[in-house]
């Protein structure tokens, strides 16, 4: 049996995490001396770490008593985590129903670092099907699943991606015309769904629709994937209608009006 290599621990990061872990509901505010005593480390070390964390918004110092508490950065990060978990939990039963109705693979996708990431999927029962692993990534300007997210980006972020040198060709080597791509994204935003055919893998098709949250923001996309010939045989309009309707139901459950 081969031994696993020990994971290299970055001492400064480990120390910062130890200090952050000292805060709790029962101890929402702590002073430098309290943390140093609790962890058995030098006050100067605690001071340097807290000042660094304060600079990045992870802790806040109370100006009246000089004690520290966790900053709003953790609230922001927690909101991101909760929103991703919430949409996944809400969407799954709807995805299972859509898979049963269409007999195609259904995926739930979010945007991360200008990529589309699959965070949940229900695979088609057909022997020939699209397999999309959870965690699968591809550039957000590829396939319906990504473009249903990109079409609702803020204008500045959208232009940054469109003008990027990466936006040159598809995975199959077909060049992407920037003007046509802009028009496609405008159309997706207007009609509320995206289509793709043979963009990453030859002979595959997908339809995707945006999912909104209670703040009326697009936070995910719901996509139906399958072989191109089956999309045509079943009736593309029916697959579009079912995908859009299901995405709308999920959005309503998330508080979208």
N, C-alpha and C positions, 0 to 999 in steps of 0.2 A: 504494500500500500504506500502510495506517495504522500509525503507530508505536505499539507498546505503551507504556502509561504506566509509568514506573519505579515499582517497589514501594517504598513508604516503609518504611525500616528504623528500628525503635525502638532507639536507640543503647544504652540501658541493658540491654535484653534481649539485644542482639547481644553486648555486652561479657560478660554473664553466661554466654552460650553459649560464647564463646571461652575463658573461664576453665574451664568444665566440660570442654571438649574437650582441655585440657592433661592430664587424668588418663587413664591407660591401664594395661594389665596390667603394663607395664614401669615405670610411674610411678604406683603406686596411692596414694602419699602425697606431697604437695607443700607446701612452705612459701610464705609470701607473697612473699618475695624471689625464689624460683625462678620463680614464675608471672609476676611483674612483669618479670623479665629475659627470660623466654621470649617474652612478648608485647610487650615494649617499652613498658610503661605504668607509671604511678606505683604505688608500693606502697600508697598511701592508697586508690587506686581499687580495687585488688585486695582490700584489707581490707574496704572497705564492701560490696562485692559478696559476698564470702564470708560475712560476718556475716548478710546478708540471706538467702542460700541456707541457712545453718545454721539460721536461725529457722524455715524451712519444711521442714527435714528433708532437704534435697538434699545437704548436706555435713555432715561430723562432724569436730570438731577433736580430735586426739590430745592429751590433757592433759599427757602426759609430754614430748613434743617440740614441741608447739604446731603441728604440721603438720596438714594437712587431707586427708581422703579422702572419696569419694562416700558419701552416706547411703543408708539403707534405702528411702527414698522411690523411688529408681530401681529397686530390686528389686520394689517393689509395682507400679510402672508397667510394668515389664518383664513381670511375671506376667500383667497384664491383656492386653498385646499378644500374648504367647505363647499364652494360652488362647484368644483369638479366632482366631489363625492356626491353631492346632491343630485346633479344632473344624471350621473351614472345610475344611482338608485332609482330615480324617477323613471328614467328612460327604458330600463331593461325589460319590464313586462310589455311595454309597447313594442319594443324591438322584437320580442319573442312572437307577439301576435302578427307583426308585419312579416316576419320570416315565414310563419305558418301560412299566411295569405298568399305570399308571392313565391315561396319556395326558393328564395335567393338569399345570399349572405347580406346581413344588415350590420352596419358599423356606426359607432358613435365616435365623433372626432372633435378634437380641440386644437387650437393654434398654440404653438410653443416655439419661440425663437425662429419665426418665419417658416415653420414647418407644420404640416398637418400630422397629428398624432392620433392613432386609434386607441381609445381608452376602454372600449367595450365592444364586443361583437357577438353575433349569433350566426352560426354557420348554416348555410343551405344544406338540406338533407339530400340534395341531388349528388350523384356520384361525380359529375363534372361540375365544379363550382369554383368560385373565387375564394381563396384562403387568405384571410387578413389577420395576422397575429396581433394580439394586444401589445401595444408599444411600437407598432410599425409606424415608421416615419417616411415622409417624402416631402419635397418642396411644396409650399402651400399653393403655388401656381400650377401644380399638376393635378389632374383628375377633378371630378365633380366635388368630391369630399373637401378638397382644399379650397377650390374656387368659391364654394358656398360660404366659406369663412372669409376669404380675401375680399370678396365683393363688398363686404360691410366694414372693412378697415377704415380708419380715419384717413382723410385725403392725403395727409403728409406721409403716412406709413405706406399707403398704397403706391404713391409716386416713387418712394424710395425703393420699393421692390421692383416696380416696373422698369425703373432706370438702371437697376443693378445689372452688372455684366453677366450675372448668373442666368438672367432671363434671356437666353439665347436659343436654346433648343430643348426639345422634349427628351424624355428618356430613350425614345426610339430614334433620335437624331433628326427629327423634323424641326425646322426653324420656326420660331414663334414671332409672328408679326405684331409689333407693339401696338399699333393702332387698332388692329382687329381684336387684340387681347383686351384693350381698354373698352371697346364696344361690347365685347362679350361680358365683361364684369358689370357694365352698366345694365345690360339686359338681365343678368342674373338678379341684380338688386331690384329691378322693376317687377319681374315676374315671380320671384321668390323661389327659384330652384336652378340648379346647374346640371349640365349633362357632360359626359365625356365618353369617347369611344377610342379604344386602342392608344391611350396616351402614355401609359407606363408598360403595359403588357399587350401585345397584339391579340385582337379578338375578344377583348374584355370591354364591358360597358358599365356605366354607373350613373345614377341620378341621386342628387343630394339636395337637401333643404336646410335652411338655417333654423336653429333653436334659440329662442329669446328667453331672457330671465325677467324678473319683476321690474328691473330698471330699464326695460325695453332695449337691452343690449344683446347682440348676438354672442353667445358664449360657446356654441357648439354647432356641429352639423350632423344630420342623420343621413346616412347614405345606403343605397341599395345597390349591390354589385352582382354581376353575373356575366356569363358568356354573351357576346354580342348577338349571336343568332337567336338566343333565347329571349333576349329583350325585344327583338323584332317580332318573334312568333307570338309572344304573350300580349303584345300591344303596349308600346312605349307609353302611350297616354295613360293607361291604367296604372302602370308602375309609378309614373310621375304623380298622379293623383293620390295614390295610396301613401307614397313617401311624404309628400307635402302635408297631407291631412294628419299623418302620424306625428310629424315634427310640430305641427300646430297644437295637437293635443298635449304633447310633452311641454311645450312652451306655456300653455294655459295652466298646467299643473305647477309650473315654476313661478306663476304669478303674472305672466305676460297678459296684457290687455289688448 
